[in-house]
Amino acid sequence: MATINPAYLISAEEAQEWHVFKDQGGPTYSGSPAWKRFLGFLEDRFRKYGVVDIQHNTWTYPRWYTSDFPDTSKWALVSDGRPVKVASYGAYSGSTSKEGISAELAFYNPAAPPESFKGKIVVFTTVPHPNPPFDETYKKWFTLNDYEYRTSDDFPPLFTQVPPSESVSYDVWWQLRQTAAVSATLKKIQAAAGIMVFNMGYDRLAGLYTFPVPTLSNIPVLYVDKEAGAQVIQDAKAGKKAVLKLEAAVEQAETFQWIGFLPGKDYGTEKDERILLITHTDGPCLQQDNGALGILGIVAYFSRIPQAQRPKTLMVFLDNRHYMPGMEKAFEKEDYFTKNPEARKKISGLIGIEHLGQIEYRERDGRYEPTGKVEGCFLWTRNHPQLIEAAVKAAKDHRWPRVMVQCVERPGIHGGTQGVWYGMGKIALDWDLPAFATMGTQGAYWATTARIHAFDKNLFRTQVAAMAQLTGTLMKGNYK
């Protein structure tokens, strides 16, 4: 199992078919009709590949929703009598009537008295990147970090600011994270509504979904691009009037975590050990939450190997909380492992998979476009020489383009930090499990505009092959 039998792998064409199906449903927010359609597809396929003892850990939550780009019919802005092109909205930010909220604009100044903004539509701009030298936090979160190995030198320089004209991956994360601070400030100053002006062109900002996802508010927020926002900022500084509309609804939606098992040779006995395959199933675009299709590809591979030859059971855990209000922490009491702590005892390793088959985008000379490269990828593992060696081997064996092997628990080969372990797989650190996890760097994939045209089926198959090989590594060995 330390190498892959290509005959057992899904084809690139089958991967494409899976993604076309998912894409046809649109965004898969937890508990939505599109999400239920996607989970039904997954369950059908997992059963086909021999997954048994399927469980739904079910609960309900207040799901907020509105129209999604390119349908902008539920959100609009008029500033000083002029319609403004709106690129997106603040998720879970609240709702207005069809007529919207009419109020005076105000440009946010943190030095101004908070009461001066009460009842107004307050305009914010994203904070620009800092100038060098960068502090350790900025370098760790918003630049390319050190590594154990990478498959090419086709990456930006380490610990430097990456301009959007080269890749949007780091800039979008810098700006998107600021939505949390804006949401908190709007509540503090008791604003009627908010407008957030991003330093992005319209095509890049269109359909951008709020992340981190906040808890439900009653202060509606709209997102506008830098060109449309320039006039709005002028109007706000002059105290002009505006009308802001964000029609949204809230429903009690049933959602669930999905759990199933591909049995190993000792399944059903005290000797059974399990490898946890983990990802989330909810998100705004095709490749944000296609990790479940990656896990499906891994399960399809191991289903071709007789159960008697599978040393450990594969436990599939598809989480549903990543794009719910307040995210995973807000629903910790409902979590399967909180309710069933004994389920962790048999887990001896972990595979995390998210954001597969992505291509790189840039914003240059007013154009938002692919760079012609696949998106850079992370491949994380724990601080164990054999695990690091196995990760490097998998990257080399499958000629995985633009991937960096990282171990965040130690300095990289240049002596610098190896950054942050993102995604669902990072629980391997808390649970102290041998693990491998991967994801793309996510430039274009925070928005509803990333559809099937932005999917690379061959990269997806390569990623599935490499992660299947690493799953086999965990199935065969004991790396505690």
ABEGO torsion letter per residue (X at the ends): XABBBAAABBBAAAAAAAAAAAAAAEBBBBGBAAAAAAAAAAAAAAAAAGBBGBBBBBBBBBBBBBBBOABAAABBBBBGGBBBBBABBBBGAEBBBAAEBBBBBBBBBAABBAAAABGBBBBBBBBBBBBOBBBAAAAAAABBBBBABBABABBBBBGBBBBAAABAAAAAAAAAAAAAAAAAAAAAAGBABBBBBBBBBAAAABGBBBOBBBBBBABBBBBBBAAAAAAAAAAAAAGBBBBBBBBBBBBBBBBBBBBBBBBBAABGBAABBBBBBBBBABEABAAAAAAAAAAAAAAAAAAABBAAABABBBBBBBBAAAABBGEAAAAAAABAAAABAAAAAABABBBBBBGBGBBBBBBBGGBBBBAGBBBBBBBBBBBBAAAAAAAAAAAAAAGBBGBBBBBAABBBAAGBBAEBBBEAAAAAAAAGBBBBBBBBAGAAAABAABBAAABBAAAAAAAAAAAAAAAAAAAABBAX
